[in-house]
């Protein structure tokens, strides 16, 4: 069985995923402007978008960006884990912000998405380097 078409399909899927995630992170940054602390979140999602774009174009700094993004997202996530103790189901089921604690739970979700993306990039790099 020839692996070239499979590798090509994987590369195409990877590039599409990077482009989609870059767009999602740009939108995530844009909607943070009405947040009580927008600069930190615009920077966070902006860095995620930059890393996704770097992955799309296979930038030379990508390995550094991937690791930095993973570490940053993990740290942000850890900072918001205590919010789960007071979490209300409405924090993730309602568009409206019904309490200040809802924001922290939602930010934890955003950090988890960014961490998942960064982890995916790192796994892809490891597989690509290994030759699978």
N, C-alpha and C positions, 0 to 999 in steps of 0.2 A: 504494500500500500504506500503510495507516494505521500510524503508529509508536507510537500510544498504548498498545495492548495490549503491544507489545514493551517499552516503557518501564515499564509496570506490572509485567510479569513480571520485568524486570531489578531493579526496586526490591524486589519481593517476595523474589527470590533473594538479593539483597544483604542484606536484613534477616534472612533465615533464616541465611545464612552468618555474619553478625555474632553472632547469638544462639548458634549452635553453637560458634563460636570462643570466645565469652565463657565458655560452660560448660566447654569444654576447658581454657581457661587457668585457671579456678577449680580444676578438678580437678588440673591440673599444679601449681598452688600448694599444694594440700592434700597431695599426695604428697611434697612437699619437706621435710616436718617430720622425716623420718628421715634426711635428708641431713646430712653433716658440717658444712655451712654453710647452714642452712635459711633464715635471715633474708634473705640476699641473693637467693635464688631465689624465695622466697615474694613478696618485693617485686617482682622482675622479672616473674613470671607474673601477679601481682596487678595490676601496671600494664598489662600486656597485656589482662587481663580488663576493667579499667576503660575502656581505650581501645575495646575491642570493644563494651562496653555503651554508651559515649558515641556510637559510630557507629550503634548500633541506635536510640537515641533522638534522634539528630541534635543532639547537644549543641553549644552555641556554641563551646566550647573545642576541639572535635574537630580542627580543622586543626593546632593547636599540639600536641595529644596525638599525632596521627599522626606528625608530624615527630620529636618527642622519642622516640617508640617506635622509629621506624626508625633513628635515630642510636644509641640505646641498644643495640638488638639488633645493629646492625652492629659496634659497639664490643665487645660481649660476644663476638660471633662471632670477631672478629679476635684477641681475647685467647686463644681456644681453638684457633685454627688450628694452632699448633705441635703440639698433641696428635695431629694426624693423622699426623705422622711416626712415632709409636710405636704407632699404632692397631692393634688386633687385631680380626679379623672378629667375634670373640665379643662385642665391645663393643656391636654392633648386632644380633646374632643370638640372644643369650641374655638372659633376664630376670635371671639372677644376675649379681652384680657379682664378677667374678673377679680384677680388679686395680684399683688406684686410677686408673690411666690410662683405664679404661673410663668412669668418671664424666665425665671431661673431654670425651671423644668424644661422649657422650650429651648433655652440656650444649651442645656445639657444634650438635648436631642440634636441640635446643630453641630455640637462638638463631636458627637458620636458619628454623624454622617461624614464629617471631615476626616475623622480618624479612620473610618472604614475606607474612604477613598485613598487616603495616604497609605494605609496598609495594603490595599490592592495594588497600588503603584509599586510598593516595595516587593511584594510577592511576584509581580510581573517581572521586575528587574532581576530578581533572584532566579527565576525560571529561565529568563532570556540569557543570563550569564552562564547558567548551568548547561544550557543547550537543549532544554526540553521543548 
